[in-house]
């Protein structure tokens, strides 16, 4: 990947926006790029945490697995996103698996080298903290959803959240850019596939959610929010 390609991609990541060409120089110098094919693992749960990744192209599935082999899907990440968000300022191991859903070109930055740059550019630290605060707020929202809402409401909240994280606006609807199975949706909030199936059927009957000819969900986000809060 050329220097300009790396700068172009990193400049779209929230913590790197508004950096000058001069400020990008030390960052680009420590980056590596690598191509990962579909089904490859970027890292395994509990591997030593020594790098962070930025997606230039492709999609990455982040999930946890317990000692029984049960998966919990955390998220599906798309171009422009960084992972793992807990990488900086944390010692230890990767907290989850990162599996390639679509052939991916990744930009890799060693954590120890990047932390040296952060010391030199305090404004980068501030931007990084803002991103981490957003992720913490998202996790807090997920926890509150499990505590304060029933299963039907949790599934609606999940669909609303996916409009932001994995959706694109198409007319008055949001099209999810990743095809999620009912099992994967269920794993994201710790419920059963049957519960998700029942809820999806209900919201389809109410014309709040539909699927296009390719199987991608089309979501009326505003109507779903009204359904939740009315």
N, C-alpha and C positions, 0 to 999 in steps of 0.2 A: 504494500500500500504506500502511495506517495505521501510526502510531507503535507501537501495541500489537502489530500483526502483525510488525513488524520486531524488536521486543524479544523476542516469543515465539519467533521463529525463531532469532535469534542466541543466545538463552539455552540452546538445545539444542546449540549448537556447543561442543565441549570447552573451548576457550580462554576462552569467555565464561560458563561455568557459575558460579553463585554470585556473580555481580556484582549489586550493589544497583541500584535504579532510578536513583539519582544517578550511579552510575558508567556507566550505559548512556547517559546524556544526551549527552555529547560524541561518543560513537560514532555514535549515531543521527543526530546533526546532520550528519555528513559522509557518510552513506550515500546511495546512489541506488538506485532499483529499476528493473528493466526486464524486459519480457516478450519471450521469444525463442520463435519458432515452430520446429516440427520441421524439421530439416535446416539451420537457420541455424548460422553459426559465431559463437561468443562471441569468439574470437580465433583468429588464424592463427599457425602456427609462425613465430617470428622477428619477430612484431610487437613494438613497444616494450612492455616489462613495466612497467606503471604502476598496475595495479589488481589487487585480489584479489576473488574472488566467493564468495558463500555461496548454496547452493541452497535456495530456499523451497519450490519444487515442481518436478516434472519430473526428467529424467535427462540427464546430460552424458557424452558419450564423449570420452575423452582418448587421443590417439594421436600417434605420430611418423610422419614420412614421410621416406625418404631421397631422394637425387637421382634415383633411378630410379622414384620414385613408389610404392615398396613401403611398405605400412603396417605399423606395429607397434602393436597395441592395448595401451595402458597400463592403463586401468581404465575402468569405467563408474560414475559418481558419482551418488548419490541424495540426496534431501532431507536437510538438516542438515549436509552436507559442504562443506568449503572447498576452493578450488583457485585457482591452483596453490600447492602447499604450499611451493614454493621462492620464493614471491613476496616475502616479507619479507626485508629485509637483503641483497637481491641486486639488483644493477644489471644491465641488459642487456635481453634479449628473452625472450618467452614460449618455453619449451623444447619445446612441442608444440602440436597443434591441439586445440581444444575445440569439438565439434560437438553440437548438440542432438538427442538421441534421442527425447525426448518433450517437448512444449511445456513451457517452463520459465519460472518467475518467479525472477529472481536479485536478490540484494542485492549491491551493488557498493560497495567501499570503496577510495578512492585510497590508494596505498601511502604517499606522502609525508605525508599528513595522519594516517594511522593510526600511523606511526612516532613522530609527535609525542606521540600519546596513550600509546603504549607507554612513552615516557620518563617520563610522569607517573604511570603505574600499573605499577610493576615486577612485581607479581603476574601481570599479563597476559603479560609477557615469559616468566615461568617456565612458565606454562601453554602458551604457544606453543612453547617449547623442548621440552616434554614431547611435544606432538603431532609435532614434527619428528623427535624421537628415535624415536618409534613408526614413522614413515615410513621413516627410515633403516634401522631394524631389519627392516622389511618388504622393502626393497630388498636388504639384505644376505642375507636368507633366500632371495630369488629367485636371487641370484648363486650362493649355496652350492648351491641345488638344481640349477643348470646344471652346476656343477663336480663335485658328489659323487653325483649320481643319473642313472640312465639315462633314456631318453625316457619309458618307461612310468611310472616313479616320478615324473618331473617333472609329468606330466599329472595323476596322482593328487594330488600336492601342490598343483597349481593348483586342482583341484576343492575340495580342503579349504580353501584360502585364499578361494575364492569363497563358500563357506558363510558366512564371517565378513563379507566385504565386500559381498556382493550376495545374501545369503540371509536367510530368515526361518524360524524354527522352526515346523514343522507336525507336531504329534504327536512321534514319535521321529525325524523326518526334517527335512532342510533343503530348502526350496524356493527355487531361485534366482529372484529377482524380475526378472531380465533374461534374455531369450532370446538365448543366444550360439550362433552357428553354429560348426561345427567349424573353419572357416577362422579365425574370430576367436579361438577358443581356441588354435589353433596359433600365431597371430601373437603372442599374449601371452607365449609361451615360446620362440619362434624355432624351431618344429619344423614338420612338414608336416601338411596337412589329413588325409592318409591315416593318419599315425601316430595322430592324435587319434581318427579314426574307428575304427581297430582297437582302441584302448584302451577307448573308450566301449562298443564291442560286447562286449569281454571283461568289463568291470565290470558291464554289464547282465546278462550270462549268470550272473554270480555274485550277482545281486540286490543289488549295492551301490549301483547308480544306476538310476533309471527316469525316465520322462517322463509327465506327466499328460496329460489330453485336450487341453490348450491348448499342449502342447509345452514346458512349463517343466520343467527338470531337478529331480528329487527325489533327494536324496543322503543316504545313511546315512553320516554323517561318522565316527562311531565305528568302523564296520566298515571304512571306507576307511583309517583310521589303522592299524587292526590289519593290514590287507592290506599296508600300506607297511612296517611295522616288524616283522612276523613273518618 
